[in-house]
Amino acid sequence: MKFGGTSIGTASAMKRAMQIVAGEKEKNVPLVVLSACSGITNRLIQIAEAAGESRLDEAMALSGEVREHHRVLADVLINDEARRKAVVEKVEMYITELDMLIKGVDIVGELTARSFDTFCSFGELLSTTVFSEAMLEAGHENVWFDIRKVMITDDNFSIARPLEDLCEKNVKNVLKPLLECGKIVVTQGFIGSTRDGKTTTLGRGGSDFTAALLGAWLPSDEIQIWTDVNGVMTCDPRIVPDARSIRVMTFTEAAELSYLGAKVLHPDTIAPAVKQNIPVYVLNSLHPEAKGTVITNDPAILEGMSYGGLVKSIAVKKGQCIINFRSNRMLGRHGFMADIFNVFARVGVSVEMISTSEVSVSLTVSELASLEELLTELKKIGEVEIELDVATISVVGDNLRTSKGVAGRIFSAMKDVNIRMISQGASEINVGFVVEGEDVPKAVQNLHHEFFSGSESSGIFEEPANTR
């Protein structure tokens, strides 16, 4: 069971998470992985940067805010005076270490990658310390465990990779016996340690990655990712308020949606679960009774929930631009496309979507990319135009390419929207196109109405009010 920052960010959120864990204990003994409380990792990054730039007073003031946040949690969640005092002492111990690190970096005048990871690690150490003691206060026996004892990584700080064989051996020898004895284990996501004990972090989605790794190494029957939404949604609910959560989807669909801009678990973070075919449940800690989404390739789970390969979700990626490249030298010349993509490789710009003809190619890239250098290089080999403020919209579902009539329905729904570019065929589960930024709401609303308003999606999606 992994809980994200918003699921444990306040005393009330922690209470809900504790109740969810206690309820799970009645069925299975859970391994609980926590992120830092919401906002704390960002605060620690600010502290690290301030210390590295010798803004000592600012860094110490921010450290005080981190201390206060966790002391307040302890005051609200723990009534027993002796236990509360013990928790506050542990919080003070971590904050003292944090303050010493701040002063050390300030004196040296340099923030190293190793120091940065140590700064970032305090969030998870603090959140799990308070959570574990609050669980004990509520009568739920558990063991607080420092994940750095088993999550041994290389020394690529901030993007460390676990030494999997060693980690799996550690998990089976240390963590698994605790669980088999019936003890809830509370531990940290995101952080690890080198062989010689230096703290590392796993990078983006690190807590999800930790949960997936531990789930695979034990191995677990399932992995639960607790967030603040009802699973994976049919589209962004800020655009379509009646968007629904998807009951079941394949790992491939989840990966595609993530790459295409949807707020889904990043595929790299759940790769261990894919490898072991362990179902991943995306659940809402604010509404634990909701069914959420299960991501799996298990035919037994997927059976009866397939609906003819039609649309599962609509993903949007804003802040894009179209680069239109044209050169008569492309006509009939092999290798010219390689020349174009070599330019993108040299300047380090990733292509999102592509569409070609005999003498031209259109590509979408992020507006945040190194556009000036890219355009300068492309103009040396052809004519270049750029269209700013566009968005890619991707319609995702199993076997879209082989489902008759789906493309017609998609473009019929888009009849009132100016489509700037189309890309289909590279993936069996994705039809993508580009629209102007201002047309995104209309396009998504039309598509959602077309595919999710009828009876054909019955049983696949959960209405907002439904419960398990």
Beta strands, then each sheet from edge to edge (+ up, - down):
strand 1: 2-3
strand 2: 31-34
strand 3: 142-144
strand 4: 184-188
strand 5: 191-193
strand 6: 199-201
strand 7: 223-227
strand 8: 245-246
strand 9: 248-249
strand 10: 280-284
strand 11: 293-295
strand 12: 313-326
strand 13: 353-356
strand 14: 360-366
strand 15: 383-396
strand 16: 419-424
strand 17: 430-436
strand 18: 461-462
sheet 1: 3+ 4+ 2+ 1+ 7+ 10+ 11- 9-
sheet 2: 5+ 6-
sheet 3: 8+ 18-
sheet 4: 13+ 14- 12+ 15- 17+ 16-
end
